[in-house]
C-alpha cells in the first residue's frame, strides 16, 4: 500500500514539472484552421475618403513585423501622399471670356460656320398614266422605260414608284344643267361613293351662278352618304327652251296680232344664266393645296362643260392647278354627252383669242377637255346613260389611284412656266401627263 501511494505521488510531481516547462516556452503565432462550416471573410481594405487627410492609425511594430524595432517609423507628414485621391478630383475649367458681337475677325471664325452649306430641295413629282390603243392601263413598266424632258432637256429620275396613292378628291356638281340632267346624275351617286376607298378623303362642291362647298374634306363613310343624300334633293335649271313669244310669252296681251298696251311688239331675249365653272375649280384647287402632300390631289367635275361669267379666268385657274400638282378628271353629261359634241368642240374658230399658256383657244372647245388635257387627267368620260356614268366613276378613280409617279430635280430653281414631255419606250401606247408646271419658290 505504501508503494502504491508513493508511485502516484511521483507521477503527479512529473506532470507538474512538465506543465511548468510548457509555460516557460514562447507561444508561436499559428493561424487557426479554417472552419469547415463557415467561410472565413477576407480582411476589409481601408476606404479612404476623397480629399481627406490620412486618418488611419499608424501601424505599431510588433514582434511579428518584418520592420526592425530599432528603425523609426515615418510620420504622416513624411510619408508620400496617395495619388489616387487626387486623380478623382476633376481639374478646374478655364474661365469663359465673352466678346462683343461682331468684334471677331472673319478669319478667326470657327470651321463650323465656314462649312454651313445651304441645301435647296425642289423635287418635281409627275403622275403618269400609260394605256394601250384600247384604253387599258399598261402595268409592269420600269424606270428605264421612261424619259422626261423639261424645256427640251432630259432629266435624271430621282424617284419612281407604281404603288397606288390615297386620294384627296374634290367632287364638283353642275347644278346649272337642265333639271333632267341633274336628276340623271343624282341616280348615280351611290356608285360614286363606292368608287372611293376607306383611305380617301372627299369634299363636295356645287355651282351654277355661284359656288358652294357642301362638305369639307372627310373620310368615306356615313358622313359622305348623308352629304350625297342631301345632293339628291337639289334641282337643276328649268327644262326646255325659254319662251320668248306667243300667248305664254313675257309680253302683254295681243289682239289680232297687235299688243294692247303698246303699238310696238316688244322683243324678248332669254336671260343668260351664269355658269361659273372656273370659279368652282379654282376654289376646289385652293382647298386641295392645304391637304397632305403624300396624297394624290384630284378634282372630279360632273358637268356639261359650259362656262359663263366666272370671275377667275381659265389661265389663272390652270396656273394654280399646275403649281399645286392637281389633276382634273371630268364626267361629261347632258350636252357634253351628245354624239359628235366632242368633235364639234375641237373646231378652232378664228379671232377668238389664244390662251397665254398656249394649249387651246379660249371659247373654242369644251372647257372640261382643256382642264383635263392640261393637267394630265386623260380624256373626258362623256356618258348619257346611267350605267355609263357609273362606269365612268370607277374608271376615273382607278386612273387617279394607279399611276406611275416619276420624280426629278431640275437643275435650276428659277424661271416661269416649264414644259414637260414624257416619252415611253413602247409602241402603240398613249401617255397621259401634265404638259408643264410652275415651280414653287425654293426653300432653304
C-alpha positions in Angstrom: 0.0 0.0 0.0 2.8 2.4 0.8 4.5 1.6 -2.5 1.3 2.3 -4.5 0.9 5.7 -2.8 4.5 6.7 -3.4 4.1 5.9 -7.1 1.0 8.1 -7.6 2.8 11.0 -5.9 5.8 10.6 -8.2 3.5 10.6 -11.3 1.8 13.8 -10.1 5.1 15.5 -9.5 6.2 14.6 -13.0 3.1 16.1 -14.5 3.6 19.4 -12.6 7.1 19.7 -13.9 6.0 19.1 -17.5 3.3 21.8 -17.2 5.8 24.3 -15.8 8.2 23.7 -18.7 5.5 24.4 -21.3 4.5 27.6 -19.6 8.1 28.9 -19.9 8.2 28.4 -23.7 7.3 31.3 -26.1 4.0 30.8 -27.9 4.1 30.9 -31.7 1.6 32.8 -33.8 -0.1 30.0 -35.6 -3.3 30.9 -37.5 -6.4 28.9 -36.8 -7.5 26.3 -39.3 -10.5 27.4 -41.4 -13.8 26.3 -40.3 -15.5 23.5 -42.3 -18.9 25.0 -41.8 -18.3 28.8 -42.0 -16.1 30.6 -44.6 -13.5 33.0 -43.3 -14.3 36.5 -44.6 -11.4 38.4 -46.3 -10.0 41.3 -44.5 -11.7 44.6 -45.3 -9.5 47.1 -47.2 -9.2 50.6 -45.9 -11.6 53.1 -47.5 -10.0 56.5 -47.7 -12.3 59.5 -48.2 -11.5 61.7 -51.2 -9.6 64.8 -50.3 -9.3 63.9 -46.6 -6.1 63.7 -44.7 -4.6 60.3 -43.7 -6.7 59.4 -40.7 -5.7 55.8 -40.3 -3.7 55.0 -37.1 -0.1 54.4 -37.5 1.0 50.8 -37.6 2.6 49.7 -34.4 5.6 47.5 -34.7 5.3 44.1 -33.1 7.5 41.1 -32.8 5.9 39.5 -35.9 6.6 42.6 -38.1 9.3 42.5 -40.7 10.5 46.0 -39.8 13.1 46.0 -37.1 12.0 47.7 -33.9 15.1 49.9 -33.9 14.1 51.5 -37.2 11.9 54.7 -36.7 8.5 54.7 -38.4 8.0 57.8 -40.6 5.3 60.2 -39.6 2.3 61.1 -41.7 3.9 64.3 -42.9 7.0 62.5 -44.1 5.1 59.7 -45.9 4.2 60.2 -49.7 0.6 61.1 -50.2 -1.7 58.7 -52.1 -2.1 60.0 -55.7 -5.3 58.0 -56.3 -7.2 60.6 -54.2 -6.0 63.5 -56.4 -6.9 61.7 -59.6 -10.6 61.6 -58.7 -10.8 65.4 -58.4 -11.6 67.0 -61.9 -9.4 69.8 -63.0 -10.7 73.3 -62.9 -12.2 74.7 -66.2 -10.6 77.9 -67.5 -12.8 81.0 -67.2 -15.2 81.8 -70.1 -14.5 85.2 -71.7 -17.1 86.8 -74.0 -16.6 89.5 -76.6 -19.0 91.9 -78.1 -20.8 90.7 -81.2 -19.0 91.4 -84.5 -15.6 92.0 -82.8 -14.2 88.7 -84.0 -12.4 89.0 -87.4 -13.8 86.9 -90.3 -10.5 84.8 -90.5 -10.9 83.7 -86.8 -14.5 82.3 -87.2 -15.0 78.6 -86.4 -14.9 75.9 -89.0 -18.5 75.0 -88.4 -19.7 78.4 -89.6 -17.4 78.1 -92.7 -18.9 74.8 -93.7 -22.6 75.6 -93.4 -23.8 74.8 -96.9 -27.5 75.7 -97.8 -29.4 72.8 -99.4 -32.2 73.5 -101.9 -34.9 70.9 -102.5 -37.2 71.2 -105.5 -38.4 67.7 -106.3 -40.9 67.6 -109.2 -43.4 64.7 -108.9 -45.0 63.8 -112.1 -48.0 61.3 -112.2 -48.2 59.5 -115.5 -50.8 57.1 -117.0 -49.9 54.8 -119.8 -52.6 53.0 -121.8 -52.8 50.9 -124.9 -54.8 51.7 -128.0 -57.9 50.2 -126.4 -57.6 52.5 -123.3 -56.5 49.7 -120.9 -53.7 50.6 -118.4 -50.2 49.1 -119.1 -48.6 47.8 -116.0 -45.1 46.5 -115.2 -43.1 49.4 -116.7 -39.7 50.2 -115.1 -37.8 53.5 -114.8 -35.7 52.7 -117.8 -38.9 52.7 -119.9 -39.5 56.4 -119.2 -37.7 59.6 -120.4 -38.7 63.0 -119.0 -37.8 66.2 -120.9 -38.1 69.7 -119.3 -37.9 72.5 -121.8 -36.4 70.0 -124.2 -33.6 68.8 -121.8 -33.6 65.3 -120.5 -33.9 64.9 -116.7 -32.4 62.3 -114.4 -35.1 60.4 -112.5 -34.6 60.6 -108.7 -37.9 58.9 -107.7 -40.0 56.2 -109.2 -43.0 54.1 -107.9 -46.0 52.3 -109.3 -47.7 52.0 -105.9 -51.2 53.3 -105.5 -51.9 56.5 -103.7 -54.6 57.6 -101.3 -56.8 60.3 -102.8 -57.8 63.8 -101.7 -60.7 64.4 -104.1 -62.9 67.4 -104.6 -66.1 66.5 -106.4 -67.9 69.3 -108.2 -71.6 69.0 -109.3 -73.0 71.3 -112.0 -76.5 72.4 -110.9 -76.8 74.8 -113.9 -77.6 71.9 -116.2 -81.3 71.2 -117.1 -83.1 69.5 -114.3 -83.4 66.3 -116.3 -79.6 66.0 -116.5 -79.2 66.8 -112.8 -81.7 64.0 -111.9 -79.8 61.5 -114.0 -76.6 62.3 -112.1 -78.4 62.0 -108.8 -79.4 58.5 -109.6 -75.7 57.5 -109.9 -74.5 58.9 -106.6 -74.3 55.5 -104.8 -71.9 54.3 -107.4 -69.8 57.5 -106.9 -69.4 56.7 -103.2 -68.5 53.1 -104.0 -65.6 54.2 -106.3 -63.7 55.7 -103.3 -61.8 53.6 -100.7 -61.7 53.9 -97.0 -58.3 55.7 -97.1 -59.6 58.5 -99.3 -60.9 61.9 -98.3 -63.6 63.7 -100.2 -65.0 67.2 -100.4 -68.3 68.2 -102.2 -69.0 71.4 -104.2 -71.9 72.6 -106.3 -72.1 75.5 -108.7 -74.4 77.3 -111.1 -74.2 81.1 -110.9 -72.3 80.8 -107.6 -70.1 78.3 -105.9 -71.0 76.5 -102.7 -69.0 74.0 -100.6 -71.5 71.4 -99.3 -69.0 69.4 -97.2 -65.3 69.9 -96.3 -62.8 67.1 -96.7 -63.6 64.0 -94.7 -63.3 60.2 -94.8 -65.6 58.0 -96.8 -68.5 56.5 -94.8 -71.8 57.5 -93.2 -70.8 61.2 -93.4 -70.4 61.0 -97.2 -73.6 59.1 -97.5 -75.5 61.8 -95.7 -74.0 64.5 -98.0 -74.8 62.7 -101.2 -78.4 62.2 -99.9 -78.6 65.9 -99.5 -77.4 66.4 -103.1 -80.3 64.3 -104.3 -82.7 67.0 -103.1 -81.2 69.7 -105.3 -82.8 70.9 -108.5 -81.3 71.9 -111.8 -82.4 74.6 -114.3 -85.8 74.7 -115.9 -86.2 72.2 -118.8 -86.8 73.2 -122.3 -86.2 76.2 -124.5 -87.1 79.6 -122.9 -90.4 81.0 -124.1 -90.0 84.4 -125.8 -93.2 84.8 -127.8 -96.8 83.6 -128.1 -99.6 83.7 -125.6 -97.3 82.3 -122.9 -94.5 84.8 -123.6 -93.4 87.6 -121.4 -95.2 90.3 -123.5 -98.6 91.7 -122.7 -102.0 90.6 -124.2 -102.3 90.6 -128.0 -105.5 91.2 -130.1 -105.3 90.5 -133.9 -101.5 90.2 -133.6 -101.2 93.7 -132.0 -100.3 94.3 -128.4 -102.9 96.2 -126.5 -100.7 98.3 -124.2 -98.0 99.2 -126.8 -98.1 99.8 -130.5 -94.7 98.2 -130.9 -94.2 94.5 -130.4 -91.6 94.0 -127.7 -88.5 91.9 -128.4 -87.8 89.5 -125.6 -84.5 87.7 -125.2 -83.8 84.9 -122.7 -81.5 85.8 -119.8 -78.1 84.4 -120.0 -77.5 82.3 -116.8 -74.1 82.4 -115.3 -72.1 79.1 -115.2 -69.0 79.7 -113.1 -67.1 76.5 -113.6 -63.7 78.4 -113.5 -64.6 79.8 -110.1 -65.7 76.3 -108.8 -62.4 74.7 -109.9 -60.3 77.5 -108.5 -62.0 77.2 -105.1 -61.5 73.5 -105.0 -57.9 73.8 -106.0 -57.2 76.3 -103.3 -58.7 74.0 -100.7 -56.7 71.0 -102.1 -53.5 72.9 -101.8 -53.8 72.7 -98.0 -54.1 68.9 -97.9 -51.3 66.5 -97.1 -48.7 66.2 -99.9 -48.5 62.4 -99.5 -51.9 62.1 -101.1 -52.8 62.4 -104.8 -54.9 65.5 -105.3 -57.6 65.4 -107.9 -60.8 67.3 -108.9 -63.7 65.4 -110.4 -66.1 67.7 -112.4 -69.5 66.3 -113.3 -70.9 68.8 -115.8 -71.7 69.7 -119.4 -68.6 71.9 -119.5 -70.3 75.2 -120.2 -68.6 78.3 -118.8 -70.0 81.8 -118.5 -69.3 84.9 -116.3 -66.7 83.4 -114.0 -64.5 85.9 -112.1 -61.5 83.7 -112.5 -60.1 83.1 -115.9 -59.1 79.8 -117.4 -55.4 80.8 -117.5 -55.3 81.9 -113.8 -57.1 78.8 -112.7 -54.9 76.4 -114.6 -51.8 78.1 -113.2 -53.0 77.2 -109.6 -53.7 73.6 -110.7 -50.2 73.2 -112.2 -48.4 74.8 -109.3 -50.2 72.6 -106.7 -49.8 69.4 -108.8 -53.6 68.8 -109.1 -55.2 66.6 -111.7 -58.6 67.3 -113.2 -60.9 64.5 -114.2 -64.3 65.1 -115.8 -67.5 63.1 -116.5 -69.3 64.9 -119.3 -73.1 64.6 -119.1 -76.2 66.2 -120.7 -75.0 68.4 -123.6 -71.4 67.2 -123.3 -72.5 63.6 -123.9 -74.3 64.3 -127.2 -73.0 62.3 -130.2 -70.4 64.4 -132.1 -70.3 67.1 -129.5 -66.7 66.4 -128.6 -65.6 66.7 -132.3 -67.6 69.9 -132.8 -66.0 71.5 -129.7 -62.5 70.9 -131.1 -63.1 73.2 -134.1 -60.9 76.3 -133.9 -62.7 79.4 -134.8 -60.6 82.5 -135.8 -60.2 85.7 -133.8 -61.3 84.3 -130.5 -58.0 84.9 -128.8 -55.5 82.4 -127.6 -54.8 81.3 -124.1 -51.5 82.7 -122.9 -50.4 79.3 -121.8 -50.9 78.1 -125.4 -53.0 74.9 -125.0 -56.2 75.7 -126.9 -58.0 78.8 -127.9 -60.4 80.0 -125.2 -64.0 79.7 -126.2 -63.5 77.1 -128.9 -63.9 73.8 -127.0 -65.4 72.1 -124.1 -63.8 73.7 -121.1 -63.6 70.4 -119.4 -61.3 68.9 -122.1 -58.9 71.9 -121.7 -58.5 71.3 -118.0 -58.2 67.5 -118.3 -55.7 67.6 -121.1 -53.5 70.3 -119.5 -53.3 68.6 -116.1 -52.8 65.0 -117.3 -56.2 63.6 -116.4 -56.6 61.8 -119.7 -59.9 62.1 -121.5 -63.3 63.3 -120.6 -65.7 60.4 -120.0 -68.8 61.5 -121.9 -71.8 59.4 -120.9 -75.5 60.0 -121.1 -76.9 56.7 -119.7 -76.9 55.8 -116.0 -74.7 52.7 -116.4 -72.2 54.6 -118.5 -71.9 57.4 -115.8 -71.4 54.8 -113.0 -68.7 53.1 -115.0 -67.0 56.5 -115.6 -66.7 57.0 -111.8 -64.9 53.7 -111.4 -62.6 54.3 -114.3 -61.8 57.8 -113.0 -60.8 56.7 -109.5 -58.8 53.8 -110.9 -56.8 56.0 -113.2 -56.2 58.5 -110.5 -55.1 56.0 -107.9 -53.0 53.6 -110.1 -50.4 55.8 -111.9 -46.7 55.8 -112.3 -45.1 58.5 -110.2 -41.8 60.0 -111.5 -39.7 62.4 -109.7 -36.7 64.6 -110.7 -34.9 67.6 -109.5 -34.5 70.4 -112.1 -31.1 72.0 -112.4 -32.4 75.5 -112.0 -34.9 76.7 -109.4 -35.9 79.9 -111.1 -38.0 80.8 -114.0 -41.6 80.7 -115.1 -43.7 78.1 -116.9 -41.8 74.9 -117.8 -42.9 72.5 -120.5 -42.8 68.8 -119.7 -42.7 65.9 -122.2 -42.9 62.2 -121.1 -41.7 59.6 -123.6 -42.3 55.9 -123.0 -40.2 53.4 -124.9 -43.1 51.3 -126.1 -45.0 51.2 -129.3 -48.7 51.9 -129.7 -49.2 53.5 -126.2 -50.8 56.7 -125.1 -49.1 58.7 -122.3 -51.2 61.0 -120.1 -49.2 63.6 -118.1 -49.5 67.3 -117.5 -48.0 69.5 -120.1 -46.0 71.6 -117.7 -45.8 73.3 -114.4 -45.0 76.4 -112.5 -42.2 75.9 -109.9 -42.8 77.0 -106.4 -40.3 79.2 -104.7 -37.4 77.1 -103.4 -37.0 76.8 -99.6 -33.6 76.8 -97.9 
